[in-house]
């Protein structure tokens, strides 16, 4: 019993240390039911023999087989599959980018229309009608600005991947991965736009265009996993990162399968925990650079321990509360060593002008400029952090 009580006290101490620095003080986090597995509509997809042959399972490996399959289809056949199975085709890693955009637009229209029907159905409880009306409005907002959606999943809190720029012709690409409290409802609205994944991806692309106007660039706001809500056990543990990492890994493999250039991964806060797990053992060449932004730790003692061929960068400004979070792992809680620690071995870059936990993508900050330089491959132009003293972050770069 004494040992059990000690473990409980230690676990509570870790949670308190992690939770207290939050910008709004204590924010109790609810345990989330993670969305995993194949997309909605997979059963109907697999039962569809309209082409005279079996359709590949959405989780077929290697992902290149999906690209090979869709490459054998005529434009009319592709369009027909998108019309019949939009939620599957829209999230089908390895399928052509434009086909996925089309399928997700169809899926959003149908989900909006279905929710409108439910909102007007007096046979349903008032709360269900209100929820349906809220969802219908949200899907309508996403359709109104004619976004390019590379993924859409209405389950749970909702998931989405939005592309900024022309991904099909891009020479340089970045994928922005969020941390806590981001989902379909919040990824592009509410509060500071530069603390929202869509706003971050948009700002990064604009900075890349400013720095290299002759280079074709695209960014992706990837909200493809169930993020923690608030600061609690989910934010302190790896469960959601463990469940989300295979989805990011497959997404990256899908980009390669359609000949998109290998992207940089810009991973904010808890997103860096997920990115670390996603890139571990990933086939070389699928990611050029991994940038850990305001990371609580990456469950590795060193950059080499991440097991990736990507260049590893890290950044944190002095006013960010995450710097006060103890960098430890205890009883399954905490995320380990600080990636900005000189001994970790990441390339620590400047965040000059950035403030707080969500200020790294604000135009004019050194952090945003550095994210663009890294993604563009302009390594000699990267500004290293002045403190703590460390080896020049641009060493051994070609």
Secondary structure as the mmCIF struct_conf table of DSSP 4:
data_model
#
loop_
_struct_conf.conf_type_id
_struct_conf.id
_struct_conf.beg_label_comp_id
_struct_conf.beg_label_asym_id
_struct_conf.beg_label_seq_id
_struct_conf.end_label_comp_id
_struct_conf.end_label_asym_id
_struct_conf.end_label_seq_id
HELX_RH_AL_P HELX_RH_AL_P1 UNK A 2 UNK A 20
TURN_TY1_P TURN_TY1_P1 UNK A 21 UNK A 21
BEND BEND1 UNK A 22 UNK A 22
TURN_TY1_P TURN_TY1_P2 UNK A 23 UNK A 24
BEND BEND2 UNK A 25 UNK A 25
STRN STRN1 UNK A 28 UNK A 28
HELX_LH_PP_P HELX_LH_PP_P1 UNK A 29 UNK A 32
BEND BEND3 UNK A 37 UNK A 38
HELX_LH_PP_P HELX_LH_PP_P2 UNK A 39 UNK A 39
TURN_TY1_P TURN_TY1_P3 UNK A 40 UNK A 41
HELX_RH_AL_P HELX_RH_AL_P2 UNK A 42 UNK A 46
TURN_TY1_P TURN_TY1_P4 UNK A 47 UNK A 47
TURN_TY1_P TURN_TY1_P5 UNK A 50 UNK A 51
BEND BEND4 UNK A 52 UNK A 53
HELX_LH_PP_P HELX_LH_PP_P3 UNK A 54 UNK A 57
TURN_TY1_P TURN_TY1_P6 UNK A 58 UNK A 59
BEND BEND5 UNK A 61 UNK A 62
TURN_TY1_P TURN_TY1_P7 UNK A 63 UNK A 63
HELX_RH_AL_P HELX_RH_AL_P3 UNK A 64 UNK A 71
TURN_TY1_P TURN_TY1_P8 UNK A 72 UNK A 72
BEND BEND6 UNK A 73 UNK A 73
HELX_RH_AL_P HELX_RH_AL_P4 UNK A 75 UNK A 84
HELX_RH_AL_P HELX_RH_AL_P5 UNK A 86 UNK A 89
TURN_TY1_P TURN_TY1_P9 UNK A 90 UNK A 91
TURN_TY1_P TURN_TY1_P10 UNK A 93 UNK A 94
BEND BEND7 UNK A 95 UNK A 95
HELX_RH_AL_P HELX_RH_AL_P6 UNK A 97 UNK A 119
TURN_TY1_P TURN_TY1_P11 UNK A 120 UNK A 120
TURN_TY1_P TURN_TY1_P12 UNK A 122 UNK A 123
BEND BEND8 UNK A 124 UNK A 124
HELX_RH_AL_P HELX_RH_AL_P7 UNK A 126 UNK A 144
TURN_TY1_P TURN_TY1_P13 UNK A 145 UNK A 146
STRN STRN2 UNK A 148 UNK A 153
BEND BEND9 UNK A 155 UNK A 155
TURN_TY1_P TURN_TY1_P14 UNK A 156 UNK A 157
STRN STRN3 UNK A 159 UNK A 165
TURN_TY1_P TURN_TY1_P15 UNK A 167 UNK A 169
BEND BEND10 UNK A 171 UNK A 171
STRN STRN4 UNK A 172 UNK A 177
TURN_TY1_P TURN_TY1_P16 UNK A 180 UNK A 181
BEND BEND11 UNK A 183 UNK A 183
TURN_TY1_P TURN_TY1_P17 UNK A 184 UNK A 188
BEND BEND12 UNK A 190 UNK A 191
HELX_RH_3T_P HELX_RH_3T_P1 UNK A 193 UNK A 195
BEND BEND13 UNK A 196 UNK A 196
HELX_RH_AL_P HELX_RH_AL_P8 UNK A 197 UNK A 211
TURN_TY1_P TURN_TY1_P18 UNK A 213 UNK A 214
BEND BEND14 UNK A 215 UNK A 215
STRN STRN5 UNK A 217 UNK A 223
BEND BEND15 UNK A 225 UNK A 225
BEND BEND16 UNK A 230 UNK A 230
STRN STRN6 UNK A 231 UNK A 231
BEND BEND17 UNK A 232 UNK A 232
HELX_RH_AL_P HELX_RH_AL_P9 UNK A 233 UNK A 236
BEND BEND18 UNK A 237 UNK A 238
HELX_RH_AL_P HELX_RH_AL_P10 UNK A 239 UNK A 257
TURN_TY1_P TURN_TY1_P19 UNK A 258 UNK A 259
HELX_LH_PP_P HELX_LH_PP_P4 UNK A 260 UNK A 262
STRN STRN7 UNK A 263 UNK A 268
TURN_TY1_P TURN_TY1_P20 UNK A 269 UNK A 269
HELX_RH_AL_P HELX_RH_AL_P11 UNK A 270 UNK A 279
TURN_TY1_P TURN_TY1_P21 UNK A 280 UNK A 281
HELX_LH_PP_P HELX_LH_PP_P5 UNK A 282 UNK A 283
TURN_TY1_P TURN_TY1_P22 UNK A 284 UNK A 285
BEND BEND19 UNK A 286 UNK A 286
STRN STRN8 UNK A 287 UNK A 293
BEND BEND20 UNK A 294 UNK A 294
BEND BEND21 UNK A 296 UNK A 296
BEND BEND22 UNK A 299 UNK A 299
BEND BEND23 UNK A 301 UNK A 303
HELX_RH_3T_P HELX_RH_3T_P2 UNK A 304 UNK A 306
BEND BEND24 UNK A 309 UNK A 310
STRN STRN9 UNK A 311 UNK A 315
TURN_TY1_P TURN_TY1_P23 UNK A 318 UNK A 319
HELX_RH_3T_P HELX_RH_3T_P3 UNK A 321 UNK A 324
BEND BEND25 UNK A 325 UNK A 325
STRN STRN10 UNK A 330 UNK A 330
TURN_TY1_P TURN_TY1_P24 UNK A 331 UNK A 332
STRN STRN11 UNK A 333 UNK A 333
BEND BEND26 UNK A 334 UNK A 334
BEND BEND27 UNK A 337 UNK A 337
TURN_TY1_P TURN_TY1_P25 UNK A 339 UNK A 340
BEND BEND28 UNK A 341 UNK A 341
HELX_RH_3T_P HELX_RH_3T_P4 UNK A 342 UNK A 344
STRN STRN12 UNK A 347 UNK A 348
STRN STRN13 UNK A 349 UNK A 349
TURN_TY1_P TURN_TY1_P26 UNK A 352 UNK A 353
BEND BEND29 UNK A 356 UNK A 356
TURN_TY1_P TURN_TY1_P27 UNK A 357 UNK A 358
TURN_TY1_P TURN_TY1_P28 UNK A 360 UNK A 361
BEND BEND30 UNK A 362 UNK A 362
TURN_TY1_P TURN_TY1_P29 UNK A 363 UNK A 364
HELX_RH_AL_P HELX_RH_AL_P12 UNK A 366 UNK A 376
TURN_TY1_P TURN_TY1_P30 UNK A 377 UNK A 377
HELX_RH_3T_P HELX_RH_3T_P5 UNK A 379 UNK A 381
HELX_LH_PP_P HELX_LH_PP_P6 UNK A 382 UNK A 383
STRN STRN14 UNK A 384 UNK A 384
HELX_LH_PP_P HELX_LH_PP_P7 UNK A 385 UNK A 385
BEND BEND31 UNK A 386 UNK A 388
BEND BEND32 UNK A 391 UNK A 391
TURN_TY1_P TURN_TY1_P31 UNK A 393 UNK A 396
#
